[in-house]
């Protein structure tokens, strides 16, 4: 059985986009796979391990810009290296399923490996984590509020938390950064890691983010059709991310637009539940 060494020296959150491709490689059971990780992000991929897949973990954490030391230093001598970074090619830098598939297939072709991952616009997979997430509803109806910004994207949107609280009095807001002031409806979830935030988002009625990462942690099957919005992100200047048919994601530039989107989306959600 051939052996492949899979790596990407980019930021941890960006590597989340590769989870569906890694899942397919593991399921194919055609190779012995070694997946390279940094010391602090191995947990993001540990559910993909099995009889034919293991993690090789660096002893250094991942910096905001990516791996501190080239992860190829952990390549076993009998494994072929596959660079999964979307930065590998000029035409794959937009974090889409098509880009992930293109990078992987080109890398495999360059090494004369007879396997290609299929790309179907109608069947774009999501980035789900396996495991045992918390079950049951949250104490109150909640909206996921991810205000963490990715270093590569200039996002100057400032959330008016008071405006949100006043406009949506029946909802709590689950905050991925410490709230700017104490309020029982602004729940501080900044201590959660990316996997825990992903599971938390699945229990929320709507999803608010600032940039493509780490908001991509919410891109799960349970969240596929939920109201979701990204604030202050220009999809013209910067590539949109993880598009799929029927994707409900919206982009807004102002607080008024954000509140209007949430009110309309949650109203439609309520009407649909009553129908």
Secondary structure, DSSP 8 states (H G I E B T S, - for coil): -EEEEEE--S-HHHHGGGHHHHHHHHHHT-EEEEEEE-TTTGGGTGGG-BTTEEEEE-SS-EETTEESS-GGGG--TTSEEEE--GGGSGGG-S-SHHHHHHHHHHHHHHTT--------GGG-------S----S--SS-EEEE-----TTS-------HHHHHHH-TT-EEEESS--SS--TTEEE-TTS-HHHHHHHHTTSSEEEESSHHHHGGG-SGGGTTSEEEEES--TTTS---S--TT---EEESSHHHHHHHHHHHHHHHHHHHH-
